[in-house]
């Protein structure tokens, strides 16, 4: 009997009859050893790292339940002939909707109090803004960036993107590439939205120099990785009000209202890691994992491959 390990509630009936789905956690993975007939695993990045070290002899496929794959030993899996896939566009819609919420909250001045605990509504007659005709830069023009652009363009905003190539993309007015060009133009934007992953090219991308080129009224929205920002530089800019504000959904754990320094700033909205969460996501992820694992087992095309395992 071939085994599929997962921390999700997958439907055993969709798999071949000789495949058994066993639900596990990071800790209970230890009940299986190198000789276990595990052919596929669906789980987190942490589980992927552990699975590679456990070196299951029959493992052919690891399905990540996240879009990000930073920290996952892709090359090691490749050398063992193990395909690794991410969750594709599964989370794009709720993340895009959260970005729209954040932009609206900042534009309409529905700020939280200094402790970010209670919404305090005031009539800021000279500060409340419309979104129409404002300019937006979205860093990362993939599936998440595209869903964001699709929604913000509906507010008659001018939406530009930053990506590895400057090819035309739906919902974007234009796309630029290269940090030099971004540095030269970032001062033109009212909102700068980051969906960037954490890798060697993006780590520390937002530093004092880049943030310093932004308009004093500009708002940063981050639904990408925390490591993209040099945190001290971002905090200093927000505290000194050299930029207008920020919406941050970038903390791995729920931000502590006492110890998280960003929550003490009046011009910051800190979200507790909720951008990618929805009931619909749970259903999509379940179906995505089931389809991909069955395809991998049967030797068919698999979506979202992030390495080149054979």
NORRA-V987476 format. One record per helix or strand of 3 or more residues. SS is the DSSP state (a for helix, b for strand). FROM is the first residue (numbers start at 0). TO is the last residue. Records with the same first field share a line. If there is no record, write none. Layout:
SS: FROM-TO ; FROM-TO
This chain:
b: 1-5 ; 18-22 ; 37-42 ; 60-63 ; 82-84 ; 134-138 ; 157-161 ; 173-175 ; 190-193 ; 218-221 ; 244-247 ; 267-269
a: 11-13 ; 27-30 ; 44-53 ; 73-78 ; 91-106 ; 142-152 ; 178-187 ; 207-211 ; 225-227 ; 230-238 ; 260-263 ; 278-296
